[in-house]
Amino acid sequence: MLRTLFSPRLVGLHLVTIGVLISFTVLGRWQLGVFEESARPHAKLDPAPVAMSTLLRPGGRLTAETIGRRVTVQGTFDASRQLLVAERLPNVETGGGAVPDSGFWLLTPLRLPEGGTAAVVRGWVRTADDPAVAVPEGQVSVTGRLQPSEPTDFARRRSAPLPPGQVATVSTAVLVNVWRGAGVRDGFVVATAPVPGAAPVRAVDVPAPTEAGGFNWRNLAYAAQWWIFAAFAVFMWFHFVRDAVRGRKRDAAGDAPAPALGASPGA
């Protein structure tokens, strides 16, 4: 049997079968990876910046389509009402809380020419006395991304109140009370480019908008198809090897000498 299994013809069959199994398994795993990747969030189309007034009207609310959009907004900063958002990292996806290297977001109200106020996060500083806290004067143009108002319980609960001039969240509901009479627009703008006339400040990282993916079931079917092909290849290999072994046994039985005439079977 071993001589049959290792005959040149079957050795070639073994090698071809192994190559087919490896190839079909890899192809099936690749299609499975494509299937899994299809469900992960992926980047949305990121249009060029537009004027914030075209996306957010006075008294209007941010929508799912406008959140994360790049915008430009012009106006004059109100230095007397600037706030520091306490215990923040330079990343909008990190919630508030006492963590190592936490600092402050510079939250400055921008008075708009058409009336009302836009909340602008100008950047991040490590300490409250950083020179970048100084607010630039005069007319400025800010380029950034629109972000939704944070829930009032976004930051961790504190055992003691924050010092004057500091807040825990960038909540429109809170800012309406702090900046009374300012006509605060919904949400806030995170500056993604240096504000002209301001001291250098570390930008707050805000990722480009993403959208949820959906499973592409066709790729899962392709993966199953490749693995079925691999199983079929094993079946065919077994079929050919079995036939070869049976044929060898038949040939061996045909080559055996016939018993002598008249001889008893036990002779």
N, C-alpha and C positions, 0 to 999 in steps of 0.2 A: 504493500500500500504506500509506503514511504517513497519507493521508487517511482510510483505513479504520480504522487503529489509533487515530486520534485523533477518531473520530466520537463524538458525545455518548453513544451507547449503550455503546461500548466503554470510553470514559473512565470511566463509572460502574462498569463491570465491573472495570477496573483498580483503582479506589479500593476497591471492596468486597473484592477479592482481597488487596490490601495490608493492609486492616484485619483480615481473617480470618487472614492469616499472622502478623501481630504478636500477635493475641489467642491463637491456638493455640500459638505458640511460647512465649509467656509462661506460659500455663497448663501446658504440658508442663514448663517449667523449674521452676514452682512444685511440681508433683507430684514431680519429681526431687529437689528440696530436701527435701520431706517424707520421701521414701524415705531420703535420706542422714541426715536428722535422727533417724529411727527407730532407727538403729544406735548412736547416741551414748549414753553413760551418762546417766541421768536420776535425779532425786531420788527416794528411796524415801519411803514413809510414815514420818513422824517422830513417833512417839507421845510422849505426855507423860512426864516423868521418873517412874521407879519405883525402889523400893529395890533397891540392888545385890544384896542377898541373895536376891532373887527370881529373878535371872538367873545369878548365879555362886555356886555352893555351895562350901564348903571342899573343897579338893582337886580341884575341877572345872576345866574348860577353857573358854575363850571359844569360842563358835561363830560362824559367819558371820552368823547372825541377831542375835546380841547385840553384835557389833562396831559401834561408832558409836552405840549406844543411849544416850539420856539417862538418867542415874541420880542418885539421892541416896544419900549414905552418911554416917553419923554415927560419931563416935569422938573420940579424943584424939591429937593429933600428938605424935610422939616427936622432940623437937628435937635430941636427942643423936645421932640417926642420919640427919639430913637430908643429902642429897647435892646437888651441883651437876652437872647434865649439861652438859658443856663443848661450846663451839663450836656453839651452836644459834641458829637464828633463831626468832622467835615464830610458828612455823607447823609443825604436825606433819608436813606433807608435804615439808618440806625436810630432806634428810639431813644428817648431821653433816659437819663439815669446816671448815677455816679459810677463812672467807669474810668480806668486809667487813661490819662492824656485827654480827658474831656475838656472842652473849653466853652466858647460862646459863639453863637451866630449873631451877626450884626443885622438887626431887623430895623429898617428905617422906613418911615412913611414917605411916599413920593406924591406930592401934590400935583394933580393932573391939570393941564390947561383947560380941559372941558369941565372941570369940577370933579370932586371926589378924590380919594386917596387909594393908591396901590401899595400894599405891603411888599417890601423888597428885602430879601436876604442878600446883603452885599458880599458876604464872605464869612470866614471863620477866623477867630483869634483865640490864642491859648489863655490869655489873661484879660481882665476887664480894663487894665490900664495900657493896653497895647496902643501904639500910635495910630494904627489903622482904624481905631474907633472914631477918630475925627471924621466928621461928615463933610463932603465936598459942597461948596457953595455954587449958586447959580444954576442955570439950566443944564440938565444932564440927559443923556440918552442911555438907557439900560437895555442890554440884550440878555435874555435869560429864558427859563422854562417855567411854564405855569404849573403850579402844584396845588392840590386841593387843601382845603382847611383841615388842620389836624384835629382829632377829637380832643376834648378838654382833658380826658384822662390818658392822653398819649404818653406822657412822662410818668415816671414813678411817683408815688405819693411821698411827700416830704414831711418830716416830723416838725420842721420849722418853716415859716414863710420865707420867701425869697426877699432879698434886699430890694429897696425901691429901684425902679428902672430895669428890673429883670422879670422875665416871665418863663414859664415852663413849657409852653406850647405856642405854636403859631396857629392859633384858632381865631377865625373871623369873629365868632361870638365874643371871645375875650377882647379882641382888639376894638370892636365896636364900643365896648364900655371904657377901655383905656384911652382910645383916641376919640373921645366924644365930639360929635359934630363934624367929623372928618369925612363922612360918607365913604366908609371903607368898602372896597370892592371885594368880592368873594375870592377866597384862595390867596395865594401869594406868588411872587416871582422870585426865582432863585437865579441870581446873576451868574452867567456862564462866561462872561468876558469882563475884563477890568473896567470899572466905572471911571470915566474921564475925570481928572482932577482929584481923585481919591488916592490916599496912600496905598502902597502895595499891600494886598491882603490875600490870604489863601482862599481860593474858590471852594465853594461847597459842591461836592460831587453829586450830580443828579444824572442818573442813567437815562438813555434814550427810551422812549416808550416801547412797550412790548405788548403783544397780544397772545392770548392763549391759543395753543395748537389743538388739533383734532386728530385722533387716531386714523391713520391711513390703512384700513383693513386689507387693501389689496397687497401691501407689502408683507403682511402676516401670511396671506395665502401663498405668496411667492416663497416665503421661508418654508412653509409646510410642504410645498411642492418639491423644493430641492431635497428636503430630507426624505420624502417619499421616494424620489428617484434614487437616493443613496440606499434606502432599504431594498428597493427593487434590484439594485446592482448586487447587493449581498445575496439576494435570493437567486439571481442568475448565476452567480459564482458557485453557490452551493449546488445548483442544478447541474452545471457543467462538470464540477469535480465529482459529484456522485455518479454521473454517467461514465466518466472516465474510469473511475474505480470499478464499476460494474463491468464495463467492457474489458478491462484488464483481467478480471476474474473469469469472464467467459472465455477469453483467449487462452488463459492458463489451463482451464478445464478442457478445452479443445485440443491442446497440445499434449495432454497426458496420454501415455500408451494404453491401448485397449487391453483388457485381460485376455489371456490365452484361451483358445477354444477348448471347452471341456474342463477347464480348470475350475475348481470349486472357488467360491468367493473368499473363503478363508485361507486359500493356499498362498 
